[in-house]
Amino acid sequence: MPSLSNVVINDGTADHTFSPRGIDNNGVATLVESTGVPVGDQRLTAARTRTQAGREKTSLKLTLPIVQDVEVLGVTKPTIVRSAYVELNFSFDGTSSTAERGHALMLAADLLADASVIALVRDLQTYY
């Protein structure tokens, strides 16, 4: 079982370090990349559960807010104007092997690096 520690991921131009914020009562771990303004912190959450049907589930979620200063009645404050969300869910049968789960993880990682998937997500193109 890994300890909750910094997670460093790269967006293609720079590393982003998500630091542990804590684990809630439901076992959801939260890590943040602080912007100095808490409302604008980027968040990574991770949860591991076992369903009643015996499936092993891992859920990862990135929340990426865009913050701008907004003036209301002469007071300027940072405000979230929009957010991007990335959700990855892995669900395996309770009898799955480490090799099977590793295989699925590597396929998912490679899928996200595929040029056509990048065009779908980053460039908002569609398949034809």
C-alpha positions in Angstrom: 0.0 0.0 0.0 1.6 3.3 -1.1 1.8 6.2 1.4 0.1 9.4 0.5 3.0 11.6 -0.9 3.6 14.1 -3.6 2.5 13.1 -7.1 4.4 14.9 -9.9 2.8 14.9 -13.4 3.8 16.7 -16.5 1.4 18.6 -18.8 3.8 18.5 -21.8 5.5 21.7 -20.9 6.1 21.7 -17.1 5.9 19.4 -14.0 3.0 19.9 -11.6 3.4 18.8 -8.0 0.3 17.7 -6.2 0.9 17.6 -2.4 -1.1 15.6 0.1 -4.0 17.5 1.7 -5.5 14.5 3.5 -7.8 11.5 3.4 -11.4 11.8 4.3 -13.7 9.4 6.2 -14.6 7.6 3.0 -11.0 6.9 2.2 -10.7 9.5 -0.6 -7.2 11.0 -0.7 -6.9 14.6 -1.8 -3.7 16.2 -3.2 -3.5 19.8 -4.4 -1.2 21.9 -6.5 -1.5 25.2 -4.7 -1.8 28.4 -6.7 -1.6 30.6 -3.5 -5.3 31.2 -3.7 -7.1 28.1 -2.3 -10.2 28.6 -4.6 -7.8 28.1 -7.5 -6.0 25.0 -6.3 -5.8 22.2 -8.8 -6.9 18.9 -7.1 -6.2 15.3 -7.6 -8.4 12.8 -5.7 -7.9 9.1 -5.5 -10.2 6.5 -4.1 -10.1 2.7 -3.9 -13.3 0.7 -3.1 -14.7 -2.8 -3.3 -18.2 -3.0 -4.7 -20.9 -5.2 -3.2 -20.5 -7.3 -6.4 -16.9 -7.9 -5.5 -15.3 -5.6 -8.1 -12.2 -3.7 -7.2 -12.5 -0.1 -8.3 -10.0 2.7 -8.4 -11.1 6.3 -9.3 -8.8 9.2 -10.0 -10.1 12.7 -10.7 -8.3 15.9 -11.6 -10.1 19.2 -11.1 -8.5 22.1 -12.9 -10.1 25.4 -12.1 -9.5 28.6 -14.1 -9.6 31.6 -11.8 -9.9 35.3 -12.7 -10.2 38.4 -10.5 -13.8 39.6 -10.6 -15.0 42.9 -9.3 -18.4 43.0 -7.5 -19.6 46.2 -5.9 -16.1 47.6 -6.0 -14.5 44.6 -4.3 -12.2 42.4 -6.4 -11.8 38.8 -5.5 -10.5 35.7 -7.2 -13.4 33.7 -8.7 -13.6 30.3 -10.6 -14.9 31.1 -14.0 -14.7 27.5 -15.4 -13.1 24.2 -14.5 -11.9 21.2 -16.4 -12.4 17.7 -15.0 -10.5 14.5 -15.9 -11.9 11.3 -14.5 -10.3 7.9 -14.8 -12.1 4.8 -13.4 -10.7 1.4 -13.4 -12.9 -1.6 -12.4 -11.7 -5.1 -12.2 -13.3 -8.4 -11.2 -12.3 -9.5 -7.7 -10.5 -12.5 -9.3 -8.3 -10.4 -11.6 -4.6 -10.9 -11.5 -1.9 -8.2 -11.0 -0.8 -8.9 -14.6 -4.3 -8.3 -15.9 -4.6 -5.0 -14.0 -1.2 -4.0 -15.1 -2.0 -4.8 -18.8 -5.2 -2.6 -18.6 -3.3 0.2 -16.9 -0.6 0.2 -19.6 -3.2 0.2 -22.4 -5.0 3.1 -20.8 -1.7 5.1 -20.5 -0.9 4.4 -24.1 -4.4 5.2 -25.2 -4.0 8.7 -23.8 -0.8 9.2 -25.8 -2.5 8.2 -29.1 -2.6 11.0 -31.7 -6.3 10.4 -32.6 -7.3 10.5 -28.9 -5.2 13.7 -28.4 -7.1 15.2 -31.4 -10.4 14.3 -29.8 -9.6 15.7 -26.4 -7.2 18.6 -26.9 -8.3 19.8 -30.3 -12.0 18.9 -30.0 -12.0 17.0 -33.2 -14.3 14.1 -34.0 -13.8 10.8 -35.7 -15.1 10.5 -39.2 
